[in-house]
Amino acid sequence: MKIINQKKVNLKTHPEINEKVIQEYIFNDPSVLGLGDLQAVAKEKTQPTGGRLDILLSDGEKSRYEVELQLGPTDPSHIIRTIEYWDMEKKRYPQYDHTAVIIAEEITSRFQNVISLFNNQIPLIALQIHATETADGNLSISFVKVMDKIERASDEEEFVENTDRNYWDKKVGKNIMSLSDQIFEKLEVEKMGYEKKYNKIYIGLQKDGIARNFVYVKPKKSFVTLIVRSNEFPDLAEKLSNTIDIDYDHNWPSYRIKVRNIKDVDSNLDDILYLVDNAKEKYGLD
């Protein structure tokens, strides 16, 4: 293996490369951005208030990415345009989760600070283009993430006080706690090496002392809410809704299943296990 010295290229002043070329490059292969397995939906998408969104990407399910590209350094108009188009798409298509993506050759510390202010309220990713010329005269382009979106945390991810089984027995009664136990048994979480972790808000799972709440329960006095943090599967959920009370929470992406007795789980076990397996895979768990 040899280390090769490559010459850095300024795309804004390049005689052959322009923004349209880079836009086409991204549109033909969105994976170059390093944001996952995304699909190109549209480019130069006209907005109702005027202007055109450079690129619209999708994960094929519930997430969309509004991408604005600029060669050279970013500037205030680039940031405003990115947020404006993100907001417009979000209002027009509320059924999707939207993320703004700003791309430039240079994102200075000044504008990183500005973007970070928006990032507290807006899911926004900043990517910096690195372009170099190879020895054979070709162009090598990569995209470096300089700022990731801040994911909204759920109540369950905040610090909650630990408690014990006795606390829950007194709070909801032993019959409901027995139902909670049966739910975990049906999901075979102990066979996977997980054990129950009692908190004052919910009963989660842990492994090797680390919280692993891809699935957890919230016992109430007359039922147990089973939360599965999987992706959304509308067809499967519609099928399940014929026999159980189930809904998808888009704010904290997860299914909420109301379990009144263990038959609710038994009669839908294969489908529920499918959601549990997807939740494990989503969070990269064994």
C-alpha positions as CSV (number, residue, x, y, z in Angstrom):
1,M,0.0,0.0,0.0
2,K,1.3,3.4,-1.0
3,I,0.4,6.8,0.4
4,I,-0.4,9.1,-2.5
5,N,-0.2,12.9,-2.3
6,Q,-3.2,14.5,-4.0
7,K,-3.8,18.1,-4.9
8,K,-6.8,19.9,-3.2
9,V,-9.2,21.3,-5.7
10,N,-11.4,24.4,-5.4
11,L,-14.7,23.4,-7.1
12,K,-16.1,26.9,-7.2
13,T,-13.3,28.1,-9.5
14,H,-12.9,24.8,-11.4
15,P,-13.1,25.3,-15.2
16,E,-15.1,22.1,-15.8
17,I,-16.9,21.3,-12.6
18,N,-19.9,23.3,-11.5
19,E,-22.8,22.9,-9.0
20,K,-25.0,21.1,-11.6
21,V,-22.3,18.4,-12.0
22,I,-22.0,17.8,-8.3
23,Q,-25.8,17.8,-8.0
24,E,-26.1,15.2,-10.7
25,Y,-23.3,13.1,-9.0
26,I,-25.3,13.1,-5.7
27,F,-28.6,12.5,-7.4
28,N,-27.3,9.4,-9.3
29,D,-25.8,7.9,-6.1
30,P,-27.0,9.4,-2.8
31,S,-24.9,6.9,-0.9
32,V,-21.9,9.1,-1.5
33,L,-23.2,11.4,1.2
34,G,-22.8,8.7,3.9
35,L,-26.3,9.2,5.3
36,G,-27.4,5.6,4.8
37,D,-29.4,3.8,2.1
38,L,-31.2,6.7,0.6
39,Q,-33.1,7.1,-2.7
40,A,-33.3,10.1,-5.0
41,V,-36.8,11.5,-5.2
42,A,-36.4,14.7,-7.1
43,K,-34.0,17.5,-8.1
44,E,-34.6,21.1,-8.7
45,K,-38.0,20.6,-7.0
46,T,-40.1,23.8,-7.4
47,Q,-41.3,25.4,-4.2
48,P,-44.7,27.1,-3.9
49,T,-43.1,30.3,-2.7
50,G,-40.5,30.3,-5.4
51,G,-37.1,28.8,-5.7
52,R,-36.1,25.2,-6.3
53,L,-34.9,22.6,-3.8
54,D,-31.6,21.2,-5.1
55,I,-32.2,17.5,-4.1
56,L,-34.9,15.6,-2.3
57,L,-33.9,12.2,-0.9
58,S,-35.9,9.5,0.9
59,D,-35.1,6.3,2.9
60,G,-38.1,4.7,1.2
61,E,-40.2,4.7,4.3
62,K,-40.9,7.7,6.6
63,S,-37.8,9.9,6.3
64,R,-37.1,12.6,3.8
65,Y,-33.9,14.8,3.4
66,E,-34.0,18.3,1.9
67,V,-30.5,18.9,0.4
68,E,-29.1,22.3,-0.5
69,L,-25.7,22.4,-2.2
70,Q,-23.4,25.3,-2.6
71,L,-19.8,25.3,-4.0
72,G,-17.3,27.5,-2.2
73,P,-18.0,28.6,1.4
74,T,-21.5,28.7,2.8
75,D,-23.2,32.0,3.6
76,P,-26.3,33.3,5.3
77,S,-28.5,33.0,2.2
78,H,-27.5,29.3,1.8
79,I,-28.5,28.6,5.4
80,I,-31.8,30.5,5.1
81,R,-32.6,28.7,1.8
82,T,-31.9,25.3,3.3
83,I,-34.2,25.9,6.3
84,E,-36.9,27.6,4.2
85,Y,-37.1,24.6,1.8
86,W,-37.0,22.1,4.7
87,D,-39.9,24.0,6.4
88,M,-41.9,24.1,3.3
89,E,-41.6,20.4,2.5
90,K,-42.3,19.6,6.2
91,K,-45.6,21.6,6.0
92,R,-46.6,20.1,2.7
93,Y,-45.8,16.5,3.6
94,P,-46.3,16.1,7.4
95,Q,-46.6,12.4,7.1
96,Y,-42.8,12.2,6.7
97,D,-39.9,12.9,9.1
98,H,-37.8,15.7,7.5
99,T,-34.1,16.5,7.8
100,A,-32.4,19.5,6.3
101,V,-29.0,18.9,4.8
102,I,-26.6,21.7,4.0
103,I,-23.6,21.0,1.8
104,A,-20.7,23.4,1.0
105,E,-17.0,23.3,0.3
106,E,-16.3,25.3,3.4
107,I,-18.3,25.6,6.5
108,T,-16.4,28.0,8.7
109,S,-16.5,28.0,12.5
110,R,-18.7,31.1,12.4
111,F,-21.4,29.5,10.4
112,Q,-21.0,26.2,12.3
113,N,-22.0,28.2,15.3
114,V,-25.0,29.7,13.5
115,I,-26.1,26.3,12.2
116,S,-25.7,24.8,15.7
117,L,-28.2,27.4,17.0
118,F,-30.8,26.2,14.4
119,N,-29.8,22.6,15.1
120,N,-31.3,22.9,18.6
121,Q,-34.7,23.2,17.0
122,I,-34.3,21.8,13.5
123,P,-32.9,18.4,12.5
124,L,-30.1,19.7,10.4
125,I,-27.0,18.0,9.0
126,A,-24.0,19.9,7.6
127,L,-21.6,18.2,5.1
128,Q,-18.4,19.6,3.8
129,I,-17.1,18.7,0.3
130,H,-13.5,17.6,0.0
131,A,-12.3,17.5,-3.6
132,T,-8.8,16.4,-4.8
133,E,-7.2,15.7,-8.1
134,T,-5.7,12.3,-8.7
135,A,-2.5,11.6,-10.5
136,D,-4.3,10.6,-13.6
137,G,-6.2,13.9,-13.7
138,N,-9.5,12.6,-12.4
139,L,-11.4,14.2,-9.5
140,S,-12.0,12.5,-6.2
141,I,-14.9,13.9,-4.1
142,S,-15.9,13.0,-0.5
143,F,-18.4,14.4,1.9
144,V,-17.5,14.9,5.5
145,K,-20.1,15.3,8.2
146,V,-19.2,18.3,10.3
147,M,-22.5,18.5,12.2
148,D,-25.1,15.9,12.8
149,K,-28.7,16.4,13.6
150,I,-29.7,16.4,17.3
151,E,-32.1,13.6,17.8
152,R,-35.1,14.3,19.9
153,A,-34.8,12.3,23.1
154,S,-37.7,10.4,24.6
155,D,-38.8,10.5,28.2
156,E,-37.4,7.1,28.6
157,E,-33.9,8.3,27.6
158,E,-33.8,10.9,30.3
159,F,-32.4,10.1,33.7
160,V,-35.0,8.3,35.7
161,E,-34.7,7.0,39.2
162,N,-34.2,3.3,39.6
163,T,-36.6,1.3,41.7
164,D,-37.4,-2.3,42.4
165,R,-40.1,-4.9,41.9
166,N,-41.8,-4.1,45.2
167,Y,-42.4,-0.5,44.0
168,W,-44.3,-1.7,41.0
169,D,-46.2,-4.4,42.9
170,K,-47.6,-1.7,45.1
171,K,-48.2,0.8,42.3
172,V,-50.2,-1.4,39.8
173,G,-50.8,-4.7,41.7
174,K,-49.3,-8.1,41.4
175,N,-51.7,-9.3,38.6
176,I,-50.6,-6.6,36.2
177,M,-47.0,-7.2,37.1
178,S,-47.6,-10.9,36.4
179,L,-48.9,-9.8,32.9
180,S,-45.7,-7.8,32.4
181,D,-43.6,-10.8,33.2
182,Q,-45.6,-12.9,30.8
183,I,-45.1,-10.4,28.0
184,F,-41.3,-10.4,28.5
185,E,-41.4,-14.2,28.6
186,K,-43.3,-14.4,25.3
187,L,-40.7,-12.1,23.7
188,E,-37.9,-14.4,25.0
189,V,-35.8,-11.4,26.1
190,E,-34.1,-13.4,28.8
191,K,-33.0,-16.1,26.3
192,M,-31.3,-13.2,24.4
193,G,-29.3,-12.4,27.6
194,Y,-31.4,-9.3,28.7
195,E,-32.8,-8.8,32.2
196,K,-35.5,-6.5,33.5
197,K,-34.5,-3.1,34.8
198,Y,-37.1,-1.4,37.1
199,N,-37.4,2.4,36.8
200,K,-40.1,4.7,38.2
201,I,-41.6,5.5,34.8
202,Y,-41.2,2.2,32.9
203,I,-39.7,-1.3,33.1
204,G,-36.9,-1.6,30.6
205,L,-34.1,-4.1,29.7
206,Q,-30.4,-4.1,30.4
207,K,-27.5,-6.3,29.3
208,D,-24.2,-6.3,31.1
209,G,-25.4,-3.4,33.2
210,I,-26.2,-1.2,30.2
211,A,-29.7,-0.1,29.3
212,R,-31.0,-1.7,26.1
213,N,-34.6,-0.4,25.7
214,F,-35.4,-1.6,22.2
215,V,-38.5,-2.9,23.9
216,Y,-40.0,-2.0,27.3
217,V,-43.3,-1.9,29.2
218,K,-45.3,0.7,31.1
219,P,-47.7,-1.1,33.5
220,K,-51.0,0.6,34.4
221,K,-53.6,-0.6,36.8
222,S,-55.8,-2.3,34.2
223,F,-53.4,-3.0,31.3
224,V,-49.8,-2.9,30.2
225,T,-48.4,-0.7,27.3
226,L,-45.8,-2.6,25.3
227,I,-43.5,-0.2,23.5
228,V,-41.4,-1.6,20.6
229,R,-39.0,0.9,19.1
230,S,-39.1,-0.5,15.5
231,N,-39.5,1.2,12.2
232,E,-43.1,1.8,10.9
233,F,-44.8,-1.0,9.0
234,P,-48.3,0.3,8.0
235,D,-49.6,-2.9,6.5
236,L,-48.5,-5.0,9.4
237,A,-50.0,-2.5,11.9
238,E,-53.3,-2.4,10.0
239,K,-53.4,-6.2,10.3
240,L,-52.7,-6.1,14.0
241,S,-55.3,-3.4,14.6
242,N,-58.0,-5.9,13.9
243,T,-57.3,-7.7,17.1
244,I,-55.3,-5.4,19.4
245,D,-55.0,-1.7,20.2
246,I,-51.8,-0.5,18.4
247,D,-50.6,2.9,17.2
248,Y,-47.3,4.4,16.0
249,D,-45.8,7.3,17.8
250,H,-43.8,9.4,15.2
251,N,-42.5,11.8,17.9
252,W,-40.6,8.9,19.6
253,P,-40.6,6.4,16.7
254,S,-42.1,3.3,18.2
255,Y,-45.2,1.1,18.4
256,R,-47.5,1.3,21.4
257,I,-49.4,-1.9,22.0
258,K,-52.1,-2.0,24.8
259,V,-52.1,-5.5,26.4
260,R,-55.0,-6.3,28.6
261,N,-54.3,-10.0,28.9
262,I,-51.7,-12.3,27.5
263,K,-54.0,-13.6,24.8
264,D,-53.5,-10.2,23.1
265,V,-49.8,-11.2,22.7
266,D,-50.4,-14.9,22.0
267,S,-52.8,-14.3,19.1
268,N,-50.3,-11.9,17.4
269,L,-47.0,-13.2,18.6
270,D,-45.3,-13.8,15.2
271,D,-46.0,-10.2,14.1
272,I,-45.0,-8.7,17.4
273,L,-41.8,-10.7,17.4
274,Y,-41.1,-9.3,13.9
275,L,-41.4,-5.8,15.2
276,V,-39.1,-6.7,18.2
277,D,-36.5,-8.2,15.8
278,N,-36.6,-5.0,13.7
279,A,-36.2,-2.8,16.8
280,K,-33.1,-4.9,17.8
281,E,-31.7,-4.6,14.3
282,K,-32.5,-0.8,14.2
283,Y,-30.4,-0.2,17.3
284,G,-27.6,-2.7,16.3
285,L,-28.2,-5.1,19.1
286,D,-27.5,-8.8,19.3
